[in-house]
Amino acid sequence: MTHDDVTAPTATPLGATAYLAAEEFLDHLLVELGDVRSVHGRLVIADGPPRPAAWAQNIWYDPVLIPIQSIKQGAKALRAIQRNWALYGFQHHRRAQLIQDNLPHVSAKPVSFFTPPPTAPLGSWTLLNENTILAAAHCSSPYRNGEIELIEDKVNPPSRAYLKLWEAFTRIGRTPQPGEQCIDLGACPGGWTWVVQSCGAHVIAVDKAPLDPRVAALPGVSERRESAFGLKPADIGPIDWLVCDVICYPSRLYRMIQGWLESGLVRNYICTLKFQGETDHETARAFAAIPGSQLVHLCQNKHELTWIKLGA
């Protein structure tokens, strides 16, 4: 009898959670998590149930250890759990890829905006060593390793910043709707205004600097040439979406957003926290603590996080 003929090996619960750090931001994730059990490439294992982890691109829930003695046995063990798997490879690359090649194919093609998120469960796995798989059938992201690759529009938007908002809308499965009222704080040159307008919504673009003329001329776009930080919510009235990609210290953004939250005039928020120099973990935690919100690192983010708060 060969190893490939035996029954699929037993999976042993790890009693922990695994967090896959965004590219180049492992150190930020380690600061955010605090005590951890081990680190495997960008994959961090920490004891206990899931913790808030904005710098994690994907979170592996209830991971298990699977002992294997061959490539086919590894694939068989994963297929016994569920159909769809994504490999995170950090070592033993050839062996890991051969196991993945023996699993059903999962498409990872770039997607158009707005393509609904996948609904089929997608597990994640890796090789801790040649004979041990770490796998989680359920993850925080329906995309392979939390990576959303979008088909770019290289003609119409005035800057590449639009991709952040495209990704945010794709992640949450929602966009502004035709006829909704939106405001873009710190709008220049207009990438986010362009996205919101393309969804059919009306946009008030607020910035001391002018929009790109092509964006300013779009129907449903109006400009207010003033500072986003001096604007009073009461002067605007009810807003369906507040979006903000303004360059400022996160603490200043937090104070501004608090004013809008206290006004009760906004249903949905998407804002970028841009860190200048050292990462302001304290302000990031303050944003994450706002009830009903989430703080994430988008694939399109650099040294930034995106804060999202959705209403009913």
KOLPA-41657 format. One record per residue: residue in three letters; x, z negated, y of N, C-alpha, C in turn. Coordinates in steps of 0.05 Angstrom, whole numbers, padded with zeros to 5 digits, always signed. Each point is the difference from the previous one (the first is absolute). Layout:
// KOLPA-41657
alaXZYXZYXZY ...
***
This chain:
// KOLPA-41657
met+00017+00000-00024-00017+00000+00024+00018+00000+00025 thr-00006+00017+00019+00015+00001+00025-00014-00018+00020 his+00015-00006+00022-00011-00016+00021-00025+00013+00012 asp+00000+00027-00001-00023+00014+00013-00025-00003-00017 asp+00002-00008-00025-00023-00002-00017-00014-00027+00002 val+00014-00020+00011-00011-00027+00000-00022-00002+00022 thr-00016-00022-00002-00020-00005+00019+00012-00005+00027 ala-00014+00008+00021+00009-00005+00027+00007-00030+00004 pro+00022-00006+00012+00008-00028+00003-00019-00016+00018 thr+00001-00026-00003-00018-00018+00015+00011-00003+00029 ala-00018+00001+00019+00007-00004+00028-00002-00030+00006 thr+00020-00011+00014+00000-00028+00007-00004-00003+00030 pro-00020-00015+00009-00004-00004+00028+00025-00013+00013 leu+00007+00009+00024+00023-00010+00014-00006-00026+00015 gly-00025-00004+00006-00007-00024+00016+00010+00002+00028 ala+00001+00024+00011+00010+00005+00027-00013+00024+00012 thr+00009+00008+00024-00009+00024+00013+00025+00016+00008 ala-00001+00026-00001+00022+00017+00008-00007+00015+00026 tyr+00020+00003+00017-00004+00012+00026+00021+00022+00004 leu-00008+00024+00005+00018+00022+00004+00004+00004+00030 ala+00025-00006+00009+00005+00002+00029+00000+00028+00010 ala-00008+00004+00025+00003+00026+00013+00029+00007+00001 glu+00006+00026-00001+00028+00010+00002+00014-00013+00024 glu+00024-00011-00005+00017-00011+00020-00009-00027+00011 phe-00022-00011-00011-00010-00025+00012-00002-00022-00021 leu+00017+00000-00020+00001-00021-00020+00005-00027+00013 asp+00019-00002+00018+00006-00025+00013-00023-00012+00015 his-00016+00017+00013-00024-00009+00014-00020-00012-00019 leu-00003+00013-00023-00019-00010-00020+00009-00027-00011 leu+00026-00003-00005+00010-00025-00010-00004-00023+00020 val+00003+00005+00025-00006-00020+00021-00030-00007-00001 glu-00016+00020-00002-00029-00004+00000-00010-00016-00024 leu+00012+00005-00023-00009-00013-00025+00011-00028-00003 gly+00024-00005+00011+00013-00026-00005+00012-00001-00027 asp-00006-00021-00016+00011-00003-00026-00009+00022-00019 val+00020+00012-00014-00006+00021-00019+00015-00006-00026 arg-00010+00012-00022+00013-00004-00026+00023+00018-00005 ser-00003+00026+00007+00021+00020-00005-00005+00025+00016 val+00021+00016+00003-00002+00025+00015+00012+00022-00018 his-00015+00022-00002+00008+00023-00016-00002+00025+00017 gly+00022+00009+00011-00001+00022+00019-00017-00009+00024 arg-00022+00014+00006-00019-00008+00021-00022-00017-00010 leu-00001-00005-00026-00022-00015-00012+00007-00030-00001 val-00018-00016+00012+00005-00029+00002-00022-00014-00016 ile+00009-00018-00017-00018-00016-00016-00001-00028+00010 ala-00025-00010+00006-00004-00027+00011-00021-00014-00017 asp+00004-00025-00005-00018-00016-00017-00027-00002+00014 gly-00021-00003-00017-00026-00005+00010-00017+00024+00007 pro-00024-00005+00011-00018+00022+00007+00010+00015+00024 pro-00012+00023+00007+00010+00017+00022+00000-00016+00026 arg+00021+00005+00016+00003-00011+00027-00003+00023+00020 pro-00007-00007+00025+00000+00021+00021+00028+00012+00002 ala+00002+00026+00000+00025+00014-00001-00002+00027+00014 ala+00002-00001+00027-00002+00025+00015+00022+00019-00005 trp+00024-00010-00007+00023+00018-00004+00001+00011-00029 ala-00020-00007-00016-00002+00011-00027-00016+00026+00002 gln+00011+00021-00011-00014+00026+00000-00021+00001-00023 asn+00005-00017-00020-00019-00001-00023+00004-00028-00012 ile-00022-00012-00009+00000-00026-00013-00010+00004-00028 trp+00016-00011-00019-00007+00002-00029-00014-00026-00008 tyr-00025+00002-00008-00015-00024-00007+00003-00005-00030 asp+00004-00025-00007+00000-00009-00028+00019+00017-00017 pro+00025+00003+00007+00018+00016-00016+00006-00013-00027 val+00007+00017-00019+00007-00009-00027+00027+00011-00008 leu+00012-00014-00019+00025+00010-00012-00006+00012-00028 ile+00012+00023-00005-00005+00014-00026+00027+00006-00012 pro+00006-00012-00023+00025+00007-00014-00002+00027-00014 ile+00019+00017+00002-00001+00026-00013+00027+00006-00013 gln+00000+00018-00020+00025+00007-00013+00004+00030+00000 ser-00018+00015+00012+00003+00029+00002-00016+00011+00023 ile+00006+00024+00008-00015+00013+00021-00029+00004-00007 lys-00005+00011-00024-00028+00004-00008-00015-00026-00003 gln+00013-00021-00009-00014-00025-00002-00007-00011+00027 gly+00017+00004+00020-00006-00008+00027-00024+00015+00011 ala-00001+00026-00004-00023+00015+00010-00026-00008-00015 lys+00003-00005-00026-00023-00008-00016-00011-00026+00010 ala+00017-00019+00007-00008-00026+00009-00015+00002+00027 leu+00009+00017+00018-00013+00004+00025-00027+00014-00003 arg-00001+00020-00017-00025+00014-00005-00021-00018-00013 ala+00009-00020-00015-00019-00019-00012-00014-00017+00020 ile+00012-00002+00024-00012-00017+00021-00019+00017+00017 gln+00009+00023+00009-00017+00018+00015+00013+00028+00002 arg-00013+00019+00012+00009+00027+00000+00022+00005+00021 asn-00005-00007+00026+00016+00009+00022+00021-00020+00008 trp+00025+00010+00002+00022-00018+00007+00019+00015+00020 ala+00012-00016+00018+00020+00010+00018+00026-00015-00004 leu+00022+00014-00003+00026-00013-00004+00013-00007+00026 tyr+00010-00025+00002+00019-00008+00020+00027-00003-00014 gly+00018+00018+00005+00026+00000-00014+00022-00010+00018 phe+00015-00020-00009+00023-00009+00015+00025-00001-00017 gln-00002+00003-00026+00022+00001-00018-00009+00013-00026 his+00019+00006-00018-00007+00013-00025-00019+00024+00005 his+00009+00016+00020-00018+00021+00010-00008+00021-00021 arg+00019+00009-00017-00007+00020-00019-00020-00011-00021 arg+00005-00024-00010-00018-00012-00020-00027-00004+00012 ala-00001-00010+00024-00026-00005+00013-00016+00026+00004 gln+00015+00021+00009-00014+00025+00005-00010+00012-00026 leu+00014-00003-00022-00009+00010-00026-00025-00015-00009 ile-00002-00025+00005-00025-00015-00006-00023+00011+00017 gln+00006+00003+00026-00021+00011+00018-00009+00028-00009 asp+00019+00016-00009-00007+00027-00009-00018+00000-00025 asn-00001-00022-00014-00017-00003-00024-00027-00012+00007 leu-00005-00004+00026-00026-00011+00009-00016+00023+00012 pro-00026-00003+00002-00017+00021+00014+00010+00005+00028 his-00001+00025+00008+00010+00007+00027-00019-00011+00021 val+00011-00011+00022-00015-00009+00023+00010+00015+00024 ser-00018+00015+00013+00007+00017+00023+00010-00017+00023 ala+00021+00009+00013+00010-00013+00023+00005+00020+00023 lys-00017+00021+00001+00003+00020+00020-00008-00011+00028 pro+00011+00011+00021-00009-00008+00027-00029+00006+00003 val-00014-00017+00016-00029+00002+00003-00007+00008+00028 ser-00022+00012+00003-00010+00008+00027-00014-00024+00012 phe+00000-00001+00027-00017-00019+00014-00028+00013+00004 phe-00021-00013-00006-00003-00026-00012-00009+00003-00029 thr+00018-00005-00018-00006+00000-00029-00006-00028-00009 pro-00023-00005-00012-00006-00027-00009+00021-00011-00019 pro+00005-00026+00001+00020-00012-00018-00008+00004-00029 pro+00019+00002-00019-00006+00003-00028-00016-00024-00010 thr-00018+00005-00019-00017-00022-00011+00009-00009-00027 ala+00016+00017-00014+00009-00008-00027+00021-00021+00001 pro-00002-00021-00017+00021-00021+00000+00028+00012-00005 leu+00019-00009+00015+00028+00009-00002+00018-00025-00003 gly+00012-00003-00024+00019-00022-00004+00028+00008+00008 ser+00017-00021+00003+00028+00004+00007+00017-00013-00022 trp+00023+00012-00005+00018-00012-00020+00029+00007+00007 thr+00018-00015-00012+00029+00004+00002+00014-00010-00024 leu+00025+00007-00003+00017-00011-00021+00018-00022+00012 leu-00004-00025-00009+00017-00021+00008+00027+00002-00013 asn+00000+00009-00025+00024+00007-00015-00008+00021-00021 glu+00018+00009-00016-00006+00022-00018-00023-00006-00019 asn-00005-00025-00006-00020-00007-00020-00023-00018+00011 thr-00003+00000+00026-00021-00017+00012-00014+00015+00023 ile-00026+00005-00004-00017+00011+00021-00014-00022+00015 leu+00000+00003+00027-00017-00017+00017-00023+00018+00009 ala-00025-00007-00004-00022+00018+00006-00023-00016+00012 ala-00015+00013+00018-00024-00012+00011-00022+00021+00000 ala-00022-00005-00013-00021+00020-00002-00015+00002+00027 his+00000-00020+00016-00014+00000+00026+00019-00005+00023 cys-00002+00016+00020+00017-00002+00024-00016+00002+00025 ser+00013-00008+00022-00015+00000+00026-00005+00029+00010 ser+00017+00019-00008-00003+00027+00010-00008+00019-00022 pro-00018+00019+00005-00007+00020-00020+00019+00023-00001 tyr+00021-00001+00017+00020+00021+00001+00026-00009-00014 arg+00014+00020-00010+00025-00006-00014+00020-00014+00018 asn+00007-00025-00009+00018-00017+00015-00009-00004+00029 gly-00026+00002+00004-00011-00004+00027+00007+00021+00020 glu+00009+00023-00009+00009+00022+00017-00022+00021+00004 ile-00009+00003+00025-00019+00021+00007+00015+00022+00015 glu+00002+00023-00013+00013+00023+00013-00022+00019+00010 leu+00000+00005+00026-00020+00016+00013+00010+00028+00006 ile-00018+00019-00001+00007+00027+00008-00001+00001+00031 glu+00023+00006+00012+00002-00003+00029-00013+00024+00015 asp-00009-00006+00024-00008+00020+00019+00023+00003+00020 lys+00015+00022-00002+00023+00003+00017-00005+00017+00025 val-00026+00005+00006-00007+00017+00022-00015-00016+00022 asn-00020-00015-00007-00019-00010+00020+00008-00028+00013 pro+00008-00019-00016+00005-00026+00013+00025+00000+00018 pro+00001-00016+00021+00022+00001+00019+00025-00016-00010 ser-00003-00016-00021+00022-00015-00010-00006-00007-00029 arg+00020-00010-00015-00004-00007-00028-00013-00027-00004 ala-00006-00014+00022-00013-00027-00002-00027+00002-00012 tyr-00013+00024+00001-00026+00003-00011-00001-00006-00029 leu+00022+00003-00015+00001-00004-00029-00006-00030-00006 lys+00007-00018+00017-00005-00028-00005-00030-00005-00001 leu-00015+00011+00019-00028-00004+00001-00014+00015-00023 trp+00009+00024-00006-00010+00014-00023+00003-00017-00025 glu+00023-00012-00004+00005-00016-00024-00018-00025+00000 ala-00003-00013+00024-00016-00024+00001-00029+00007-00007 phe-00011+00021+00011-00028+00008-00007-00002+00007-00030 thr+00020+00013-00011-00001+00007-00028+00001-00025-00017 arg+00016-00019+00007+00002-00025-00015-00027-00015-00001 ile-00013-00002+00023-00025-00016+00002-00024+00016-00009 gly+00003+00026-00003-00023+00017-00008-00022+00002+00021 arg+00008-00002+00025-00019+00002+00022+00013+00014+00024 thr-00016+00014+00016+00009+00012+00025-00022-00005+00021 pro+00008+00003+00025-00021+00001+00021-00020+00023-00006 gln-00024-00005+00008-00022+00020-00006-00008+00014+00026 pro-00011+00024-00003-00010+00015+00024-00018-00018+00017 gly+00005+00001+00026-00016-00015+00018+00009-00029+00005 glu+00018-00010-00016+00010-00028+00004+00018-00001+00025 gln+00001-00023+00012+00017-00005+00024+00026-00013-00008 cys+00022+00011+00008+00026-00010-00008+00018-00003+00024 ile+00020-00017-00002+00020-00003+00021+00028+00000-00012 asp+00018+00015+00012+00028+00002-00008+00017-00012+00021 leu+00011-00024-00005+00016-00014+00020+00029+00008-00003 gly+00012+00008+00023+00027+00010-00001+00001+00027-00013 ala-00017+00018+00009-00007+00025-00014+00022+00021+00001 cys+00015+00003+00022+00019+00021+00005+00020+00003-00023 pro+00005+00024-00010-00009+00026+00010-00027+00009-00012 gly-00012-00016-00018-00027+00006-00009-00003+00005-00030 gly+00019-00007-00016-00002+00005-00029-00024-00014-00013 trp-00003-00026+00008-00023-00015-00012-00026+00009+00012 thr+00000+00006+00026-00024+00011+00013-00009+00026-00014 trp+00020+00017-00007-00006+00025-00014-00013-00005-00027 val+00010-00020-00015-00012-00006-00026-00029-00009+00003 val-00004-00019+00018-00027-00011+00003-00020+00022+00009 gln+00009+00016+00019-00017+00022+00010-00006+00020-00022 ser+00019+00005-00017-00004+00019-00022-00021-00010-00020 cys-00005-00026+00000-00021-00011-00017-00028+00003+00012 gly-00001+00009+00025-00026+00004+00013-00008-00022+00020 ala+00018-00020+00003-00007-00022+00017+00008+00005+00029 his-00012-00015+00018+00008+00000+00028+00024-00020+00004 val+00020+00008+00016+00024-00016+00003+00006-00005+00029 ile+00004-00025+00007+00011-00007+00026+00030-00005-00004 ala+00017+00016+00011+00029-00002-00003+00011-00015+00025 val+00012-00023-00006+00010-00017+00022+00030+00000+00000 asp+00012+00009+00022+00029-00001+00004+00007+00007+00028 lys+00022-00011+00011+00009+00007+00026+00010+00029+00001 ala+00011+00009-00023+00010+00027-00002-00022+00019-00010 pro+00002+00025+00007-00021+00019-00007+00002+00008-00030 leu-00023+00008-00010-00001+00011-00027+00012+00028+00000 asp+00008+00009-00024+00007+00028-00003-00024+00017+00009 pro+00004+00020+00016-00023+00015+00011-00018+00012-00021 arg+00010+00007-00023-00017+00011-00021-00019-00021-00011 val+00009-00026-00001-00017-00021-00009-00020-00008+00021 ala+00009-00001+00025-00017-00008+00022-00024+00020+00004 ala+00005+00025-00008-00021+00020+00003-00020+00001-00022 leu+00004-00016-00021-00019+00000-00022-00026-00013+00007 pro-00022+00011-00011-00027-00012+00007-00001-00029-00011 gly-00013-00017+00016-00004-00028-00008+00023-00018+00007 val+00021+00011+00013+00023-00016+00008-00001-00006+00030 ser+00002-00025+00008+00002-00007+00028+00025-00018+00004 glu+00012+00002+00024+00024-00015+00005-00005-00022+00021 arg+00014-00022-00004+00002-00021+00021+00029-00005+00005 arg+00010+00008+00023+00028-00003+00007+00006-00028+00010 glu+00002-00018-00019+00007-00028+00007+00013-00013-00024 ser+00010-00024+00004+00013-00015-00021-00020-00010-00020 ala+00006+00002-00026-00018-00011-00020-00002-00030+00002 phe+00021-00012+00011+00001-00030+00001-00016-00011+00023 gly-00006+00016+00020-00016-00009+00022-00029+00006-00002 leu-00008+00014-00021-00027+00009-00003-00018-00024-00010 lys-00023-00003+00013-00018-00021-00008-00021+00012-00019 pro-00004-00013-00024-00020+00011-00019-00027+00004+00012 ala-00008-00018+00019-00027+00002+00012-00003+00026+00016 asp+00023+00011+00010-00001+00025+00015-00005+00024-00017 ile+00002-00003-00026-00003+00022-00019-00027-00001-00015 gly-00007-00024-00009-00025-00003-00014+00004+00002-00030 pro-00021+00002-00016+00002+00001-00029+00017+00023-00010 ile+00017-00005-00020+00018+00020-00011-00002-00002-00031 asp-00001+00023-00013-00001+00001-00029+00028-00003-00012 trp+00020+00013+00013+00027-00001-00011+00019-00004+00024 leu+00018-00020-00003+00022-00004+00018+00025+00007-00016 val+00016+00020+00009+00025+00007-00013+00022-00003+00021 cys+00023-00008-00010+00022-00006+00019+00027+00003-00014 asp+00016+00018+00011+00027+00005-00010+00020-00004+00023 val-00007-00018+00019+00016-00004+00024+00027-00013-00007 ile+00021+00007+00015+00026-00012-00003+00001-00026+00017 cys+00001-00022-00014+00002-00026+00013+00009-00021-00020 tyr+00007-00023+00009+00007-00022-00018-00026-00009-00014 pro+00001-00006-00026-00024-00008-00015-00014-00024+00012 ser+00014-00018+00012-00013-00024+00013-00018+00009+00023 arg+00009+00020+00015-00016+00010+00022-00025+00015-00010 leu+00004+00015-00022-00023+00013-00012-00020-00020-00010 tyr+00010-00022-00012-00018-00020-00010-00017-00012+00022 arg+00012-00006+00023-00015-00012+00022-00021+00020+00010 met+00007+00026+00001-00020+00020+00009-00023+00002-00020 ile+00006+00001-00026-00021+00002-00020-00018-00024-00001 gln+00011-00024+00006-00016-00024+00001-00022+00003+00021 gly+00007+00012+00022-00021+00005+00021-00022+00018-00010 trp+00006+00021-00014-00020+00017-00011-00016-00014-00022 leu+00013-00015-00017-00015-00015-00020-00019-00019+00012 glu+00008-00014+00021-00017-00020+00013-00024+00013+00013 ser+00004+00025+00008-00022+00014+00014-00023+00007-00019 gly+00007+00003-00026-00021+00007-00020-00010+00029+00003 leu+00014+00017+00015-00010+00026+00006+00010+00022-00019 val+00019-00007-00018+00012+00020-00017-00007-00005-00029 arg-00008+00021-00015-00006-00003-00028+00024+00003-00018 asn+00017+00019+00005+00023+00006-00017+00026+00003+00016 tyr+00022-00009-00013+00026+00001+00014+00021+00012-00019 ile+00018+00016+00011+00024+00008-00014+00022+00000+00021 cys+00020-00017-00003+00022-00004+00019+00027-00001-00014 thr+00020+00010+00014+00028-00001-00010+00015-00022+00013 leu+00013-00017-00017+00018-00020+00010+00028+00012-00002 lys+00013+00005+00023+00026+00013+00001+00021-00022+00006 phe+00018-00003-00019+00020-00021+00002+00025+00012+00014 gln+00009-00013+00021+00023+00009+00015+00023-00020-00005 gly+00020+00008-00014+00021-00018-00008-00008-00016-00024 glu+00000-00027+00002-00007-00017-00022-00030+00002-00006 thr-00007-00003-00025-00028+00000-00008-00014-00026+00008 asp-00022+00002+00014-00015-00023+00010-00019-00008-00022 his+00010-00015-00020-00017-00008-00023-00022-00019+00009 glu+00005-00016+00021-00020-00019+00009-00025+00014+00010 thr+00004+00020+00017-00023+00015+00011-00013+00017-00023 ala+00016+00010-00018-00012+00014-00023-00019-00018-00015 arg+00009-00025-00005-00018-00019-00014-00025-00006+00016 ala+00003-00001+00027-00024-00005+00017-00020+00022-00002 phe+00009+00025-00001-00018+00023-00004-00013-00002-00027 ala+00016-00006-00021-00011-00001-00027-00021-00021-00003 ala+00002-00021+00016-00018-00023-00002-00027+00005+00014 ile-00002+00022+00015-00026+00006+00014-00021+00006-00022 pro-00022-00015+00000-00020+00003-00022-00009+00029-00003 gly-00003+00008-00025-00010+00027-00006+00019+00023+00004 ser+00026-00006+00004+00019+00021+00005+00021+00002-00021 gln+00015+00022+00001+00023+00004-00019+00024+00010+00016 leu+00023-00006-00010+00025+00009+00012+00016+00014-00021 val+00007+00025+00005+00012+00017-00020+00024+00016+00012 his+00018+00008-00018+00021+00018+00007-00008+00028-00011 leu-00006+00018+00018-00007+00027-00008+00025+00015-00008 cys-00003+00021-00017+00022+00017-00006+00012+00013+00025 gln-00017+00005+00020+00009+00012+00025+00011-00020+00019 asn-00002-00025-00005+00012-00020+00018+00030-00001-00004 lys+00014-00006+00021+00029-00006-00001+00002-00030+00001 his+00014-00011+00021+00002-00029+00003-00026-00009+00014 glu-00022+00003-00014-00026-00004+00012-00019-00010-00022 leu-00021-00013+00008-00023-00006-00018-00025+00009+00014 thr-00021+00005-00017-00026+00009+00011-00021-00022-00006 trp-00013-00008+00021-00022-00020-00002-00027+00014+00000 ile-00016-00007-00019-00027+00013-00003-00021-00021-00002 lys-00021+00003+00016-00023-00018-00002-00025+00017+00001 leu-00016-00002-00021-00024+00017-00001-00025-00017+00002 gly-00020+00010+00015-00025-00013+00002-00019+00011-00021 ala-00025-00009+00002-00020+00009-00020-00006+00030+00004 
***
